[in-house]
Amino acid sequence: MSLRNVSESTSLSIGTARIKPALGFADAVAITVGIVIGAGIFETPALVAANLGNGAIVALVWLLGGVISLIGALCYAELATTYPHPGGNYHYLGRAFGRNVAFLFAWARMTVVQPGSIVLLAFVFGDYASQVLQLGTYSSSIYAMAAVVLFTGLNVIGVTQGKWTQNLLSVAEVLGLALVAIVGLIGSSAAAPPPSSEVAAPTGNLGLAMVFVLLSYGGWNEAAYISAELRDVRRNMLRSLLWSIGIISVVYVLINLAYLHGLGVAGMAQSDAVAADLMRRVLGEPGVWFIGFLISVSALGSINATIITGARTNFALGQDFPWFSFMGRWHDRSNTPIPALLVQGIISVVLVILGTSGREGFKTMVDYTAPVFWFFFLLTGISLLVLRSREPNVPRPFQVPLYPWLPILFCLVCGYLLYASLVYTEFGALVGVGVVLLGAALLVLVRLGRGQRS
């Protein structure tokens, strides 16, 4: 994998492509916040409350989730500033473990993780948009398809259009959640007292609760995929990660305090739509409509940000493997990897079509993405340790403090969540492993073909 570093003020040469640093600090924060604050924060708090059953512990684990994310961000900041590359994890894994592991990661990300995430978010948007304007039997699917096509097309036009759309959506997300927190903390005081503050019989444990918490915090690592396009990456990568996680942590802790204040931990645990129940209790049905609108905006923001970062791995894959070379083209005018964006969009559209017949398939999709995600997340943490040892003379603009203890702690957390994602999923986990094995079989066939030709 060839990478030639140039000065911060000029473009970065990767293979035959020249990538212009068109993103600033605020853009990086908006993309990271937009990915993380999706639909999860409207669903997982009820699951966390049901598992823990105590309000103080609920608030504490959401704060702990921010601390764990911060530790991971410090590890990623060292990797991203030392090896700026649009492939992100793909590039780090390739340097540490070789082309085969890098290919398997890019294959899994291209076929499962990113398109699956995009489609799940698109259906969340479709469900809530259909409550405002129903478009017939397949209303959710129509909205989901439209969202995928619209935001893929927007990013094909150019990175400027994509980043400004993301900035607006991320600001709307944060302001909307801040309003919900204020309403929950202040407005609910005038309403009837919340239910009992304790859950009679918590259904789970701290470990499972942390799985849900860190699922909601997931996505901050996507900042690594824009490192080649970030101006003054040595300074702005760390700043953007710290600011993003700080904003997300504050929003998440406040919104959960609002849920606890307005509904009580028992009310949270029994709720199927905790944000809607809170707003209905305080503002009535207009509050429910507002939450539906806010969730739609959050889903759209996450869709756009996921499209931006996902295509960068496809581009890096095309740069390094000849049979995917069509994706390794970077268009100077739009400053985007157009073929990589189109491939991602096509896979996402196919998944929308497949998901239209039965929504249970999307639960399976969530299941099979989790083990694959945490496995490669763990390998990325290990790659930091490997590269520190193997390449000690490479300049490192930022180094993880308390090395190697913080990276080791991060790897232990990833290992536990890999274990938890396998234990708490069923058939879906096997499907995810099967897709990775399919990529491995493709790699073996290609190498055998090369050997026969030789």
PyMOL commands that set and color helices and strands:
alter all, ss='L'
color gray80, all
select helices_A, chain A and resi 25-36+40-42+44-52+55-82+89-97+99-132+139-157+159-190+206-217+220-229+233-269+274-283+285-320+322-327+338-356+360-390+405-423+427-453
alter helices_A, ss='H'
color red, helices_A
select strands_A, chain A and resi 12-14+17-19
alter strands_A, ss='S'
color yellow, strands_A
deselect
rebuild
show_as cartoon
